[in-house]
Amino acid sequence: MRANFGQYCRDGEPPTESVAAVGTGGPGKWDTHIAKNWDGWDRVDIARNGKSATFSSTSWAGTTTLDWRAGKGFGEVTTTYKKLGERFLGTWRAEDGSHQVTFRQSKLNVPASATVEMLKGPACKVRMDLINIWEDRVQPRGAKVLEGEKARYCPPEEFNSEYVVATADGPMELRNLGDATPLVTYRKA
């Protein structure tokens, strides 16, 4: 069973609390897991023998799961993030030499990320999670300043930028969403 709640929420607003529950005996015996500030579970898959269940939710970033096992109860919530295509991995240097971008692969509970570092001018180093991952493009979000202060393209404009590598051996471009004109062109370092 799954149920999602939101105190004082309006129609269309996401829930703020989610309950995953599995009946373990009579009508009053349940194992439960309550997740606060969680948008809810999309689906529940129950094994034919009833001895295990997986609650899952899929988003633009990946799949989050919560497993239940008979006799053990609920495990930890885990997220398997979308993998970044091989063409992005590594360090890319802007053709004008101003900055570089390094892409790292996702791991269990850690999304793929990019680090932008200025090579000329004022110090700036930021780390960003990557969302909306496709074969040839990714979008950065949630920039965290690691050193210095924000500068031009460090980070790129959030919610309006994407990195594009159109072919596996081609250059990378930073573009505004919906615009094919590159703001910056990069080469693999």
Summary of the structure (lengths in Angstrom):
residues: 189
radius of gyration: 21.2
end to end distance: 50.7
largest distance: 69.3
contacts: 530
relative contact order: 0.12
helix: 0%
strand: 53%
